[in-house]
Amino acid sequence: MSMSVEIRKEDGILWVKFNRPEALNAINEDLVKGLRRAIESAREDKEVRMMVLTGEGRAFCAGADVKMFAKIDAYKAREIIEDLGKALEDLEDLEIPVIAAVNGLALGGGCEIAMACDIILASDRAVFGQPEINLGIIPGAGGTQRLARIVGWKKAMELCLTGDRIDAREAEKIGLVNRVVQHEKLIEEVKILAEKLKAKSPKALMLVKQSVNRGFKRSLKDGIEYERDLFALSFASKDAEEGIRAFVEKRAPKFGTRE
């Protein structure tokens, strides 16, 4: 069992906390294992409707444990980064919404983890960046790829070439985070958002994720065709029947659970 990641379930939300505050929640093999276990837990437990990632102390996750890097060769480094990269792909593929509650430093691998989440809420104390260049290496778990798709090619190029850090407001301005909130209200705001999403159809939430994530990687024409197929799937569901009937009857819908 991972000691670096704390997992608890509460009111249909799986809270996942990186818990190596003395190392600013830096990524080591144990932390990656803990993240994988959390993803597996969210996938298997149908009572879980939402997943939230956050960090203990003043960091969300400050990136790879550089002390660990100093002791390993390129083969081992590739193995660890591949494990993290695959975990982040699994995170994107989860059928439930995943929220990153970025409470502090989100650098390198920490920024990469946040970018693999569906929505990023950032504390006004949060700091983002891909500083790998300063160590003579490059991002390896999606930093050059997801960042370019989220903030645009030129801005991603600048951030990865300079290794510069940006604060939460700048991150919001360039579209890296969805919203910046007061540090003290971060978890409260996450809970409000989670409750809003929990009221939606689980089936529709899953199909929206698939349509955006997978459709975005296709041409616009193919993406729209894929969206159309998923629309038909959603329309054929019991949740759609309930949602449309509830609208006509002017009442709140009572959607089903995760199947």
Phi, psi and omega in degrees: 000135181286133175266349185275347182228125180259129183237129174214148181251133181210121178052044177079003178251131173265111180269123182240115184242124173290125192232058171233058188302329180294338179247021183054036178056035180297150184279123168231183183299323181296320180294320178296318178299317180297320178295318179297320180295321178296317180297317179298317180299315180294325181290320187275327184273104185288351175282341180282122183252347187204149176233136179235128176253134176209180182232154176272140177083213187265009178232147165284300172193121187272016177101194183293149176287103186295330177297324177293317180302326182293343185254359186238162178263180185297327180295314180292320179299318179297319180297314182293316182291329177291320177300315179295314181302318179291324177298321181290326175295319177296324178298314178298325184277352178304143183280352179256155176295141179239124181251132171264119175259090188277106188267350182191228181297129174229085187242149177054239179300332178293319176293321179296321177297312181301319182293337179279351177278162184283322182224137177245117170257127185243137170294153178292356175263358184292148178223134183240156175171161174240082188272014184305325182305330181290345177259002182081017177233181179236164176300148183228359181239038176106359184302317180281336186267306179294321182300316179297323181287331182274312187253356182101155187300309187294317181293319178297319179300314180299312183295321181283328179285322183270331186073012183295149174266148175234148180277175185300320182294319177294320179298321178293319182298321182270002175087013179284325177242154181283320184202145174253133180231164177301138184308315184293340184255007186302307184293322177300315180293324177296318180297320178298315179295318180298318179296321178299315182289326180296336180282350181274170177290124178301322180295315181293322178300315180297317182290326175299314179302313181298317184295314181291309186293313184276324179295327182296334183273000180253176172291161180302317181299312180292324179297318179293322177296318178296316178302317181300318178297316180291327175301314180297321178298316180294321183294330182278358185276161177294327179297322178294317178301314180293317182297317180291317179296318181297321179297313180297322182274003178055052177220167178285136180287151175244091183283160180285186180260176174295134183276000000 
